[in-house]
């Protein structure tokens, strides 16, 4: 069995090598994304595994099919970079992976605490020997109403962790999770917008919730609302969010993801001219904490994603029905 593994990071290499010895496959491994230009590298491979920088559109999928590739795994939870409709039409099997919800849930709570205690401006002051307190007074979690949008595995874990702080928790999801009712109350989304002091997003990106945070929904929220996004960048209309920060409608903002982060996040671009102006503008605000899509990034999660991506790929090639199979 021969497979192609693209976007291999240094932190994935050991796990990949162990799997290769255990499962006995031959691998073509590359650090760069899979593209039309380098697709010939997979000639002779029965399947490939990628991360989120490889844009699997219809033309690339057609090329892979011509080269004999019938199976594809993404070592990510999200799969918006794969044209599933084209994959179904071409007969390419696709699956994604999952990992424990603790990594993103813990990170979400960390962002909330950093924002509540004004850590960013405090750190900046300390670096120039300014130890004054003016403007740094924080808030306590227990006095907040926190709205959790999306109560799948990660959203549920966030609710569980938040419950230890004693705050009021509201939740919204098209498919309510009975376990979530232990920690909070399901309410209509409009009520969640209106009543929450803090809103944290844990929904997958779909056509229905694209830009769910927009000028209209922001207008419903409390003045000074805290927003957290550790899910998908396009859940937020970035221009509307910038305006809301400038108008002080948003009091604190934590973003691990942003629109059009592809080609920037997870790459060393220190000597390059970046073209994402909203990202550059947002990060200069003292009440905005931005990180480079690393809420998932723990030893446990990385190992789980590599294991899932490679084992599922070998399983699909062998004719098995595997977890996370999308088509």
C-alpha positions, -999 to +999 in steps of 0.1 A: +000+000+000+013+034-010+000+067+003+008+104+000+010+126+031+011+163+026+016+193+049+036+171+073+047+192+103+077+183+124+054+175+153+037+149+133+068+131+120+073+107+150+037+095+151+037+091+113+069+070+114+054+048+142+023+042+121+043+034+090+062+007+109+030-007+125+008-007+094+035-014+068+026+012+042+049+031+018+046+068+021+054+099+000+057+127+026+059+164+018+059+195+039+041+216+012+003+215+004-010+193-024-017+213-055-022+208-092+014+217-098+028+189-075+000+164-080+023+141-100+040+132-067+010+110-058+012+088-089+010+052-077-006+062-044-040+047-035-048+074-010-036+108+004-038+126+036-037+165+039-042+194+063-062+225+057-039+244+033-045+219+005-075+233-014-092+202-028-114+217-056-129+198-085-099+202-108-075+188-083-098+160-074-102+151-111-064+150-114-060+128-084-086+104-098-066+103-131-036+093-111-054+065-094-062+080-060-095+069-046-093+079-009-086+111+009-083+120+046-079+154+061-061+154+094-084+182+106-119+184+121-130+210+095-133+200+059-144+232+042-112+230+021-126+199+003-153+200-024-174+171-011-199+173-040-171+169-065-156+141-045-189+122-045-193+127-082-158+114-089-160+085-065-133+097-041-139+086-005-133+113+021-131+114+058-120+139+085-107+132+121-116+142+156-098+147+188-107+152+225-126+185+231-104+195+261-078+212+240-101+238+224-123+241+255-094+248+278-081+274+253-115+291+252-115+295+289-080+308+288-089+335+263-119+345+284-097+349+315-070+368+296-096+392+283-115+397+316-082+405+334-069+428+307-037+408+304-027+422+270-024+459+280-009+448+314+018+429+296+026+458+273+029+481+303+052+457+322+075+456+292+081+493+295+082+493+333+048+508+337+032+491+367+002+514+371-033+499+377-055+525+360-077+509+333-068+474+342-096+465+365-111+431+356-143+412+360-151+378+376-165+349+355-191+340+381-209+373+376-213+368+338-240+353+317-222+332+290-238+322+258-225+291+241-233+288+204-230+252+193-232+224+219-214+195+202-184+179+219-164+211+223-193+234+232-205+208+258-170+207+273-168+245+275-202+245+293-189+218+317-157+238+325-176+271+328-200+255+353-172+253+378-170+291+379-206+295+389-217+317+360-251+316+343-249+296+310-272+299+280-269+276+250-282+275+214-280+247+189-303+233+162-298+199+177-299+202+215-276+180+236-293+165+266-261+164+285-257+202+280-289+207+300-269+198+332-249+229+328-271+255+311-304+265+296-312+263+259-328+295+246-336+309+211-305+324+194-319+359+195-324+356+233-288+344+237-276+375+217-296+398+239-289+384+274-253+372+272-223+392+286-200+368+268-207+348+237-184+320+226-188+302+192-184+265+188-204+258+157-192+242+124-191+265+094-221+260+072-239+280+045-266+287+071-243+302+097-218+320+075-213+355+091-237+347+119-220+375+138-229+405+117-241+441+120-277+429+127-268+403+153-243+426+170-270+453+173-290+429+195-261+423+219-253+441+251-230+471+249-195+459+258-202+423+250-173+398+251-169+377+219-148+345+216-142+326+184-122+294+186-143+277+158-142+291+122-132+326+110-161+330+086-187+327+114-179+364+119-182+392+095-148+408+101-156+443+089-187+443+111-166+431+141-140+459+135-167+485+135-182+471+167-148+472+184-143+508+173-179+517+185-172+499+218-202+476+212-177+448+216-159+454+249-134+425+246-127+401+216-108+368+216-101+353+181-081+321+174-094+322+138-102+348+112-115+351+077-089+345+050-063+331+074-053+305+048-017+310+036-008+330+067-016+310+099+007+280+106+034+294+083+065+316+088+057+348+070+079+372+090+097+385+059+066+388+037+040+414+030+007+401+043-025+410+025-050+405+052-056+441+063-084+434+087-062+409+106-034+435+109-059+462+120-077+441+146-046+429+164-036+464+174-066+470+197-057+467+234-089+448+241-084+422+213-064+390+217-057+372+185-038+339+181-029+318+150-055+290+150-038+270+177-066+262+202-064+226+190-026+224+193-017+200+221+004+169+221-028+148+226-047+164+198-019+162+173-013+125+180-051+118+177-053+137+144-024+119+128-035+085+141-071+091+129-060+104+095-036+076+086-056+047+101-088+059+085-070+063+052-056+027+053-090+015+064-108+031+034-082+017+010-089-017+025-127-013+020-136-005+055-163+020+067-143+043+090-152+069+116-156+104+102-164+092+067-180+121+048-184+104+014 
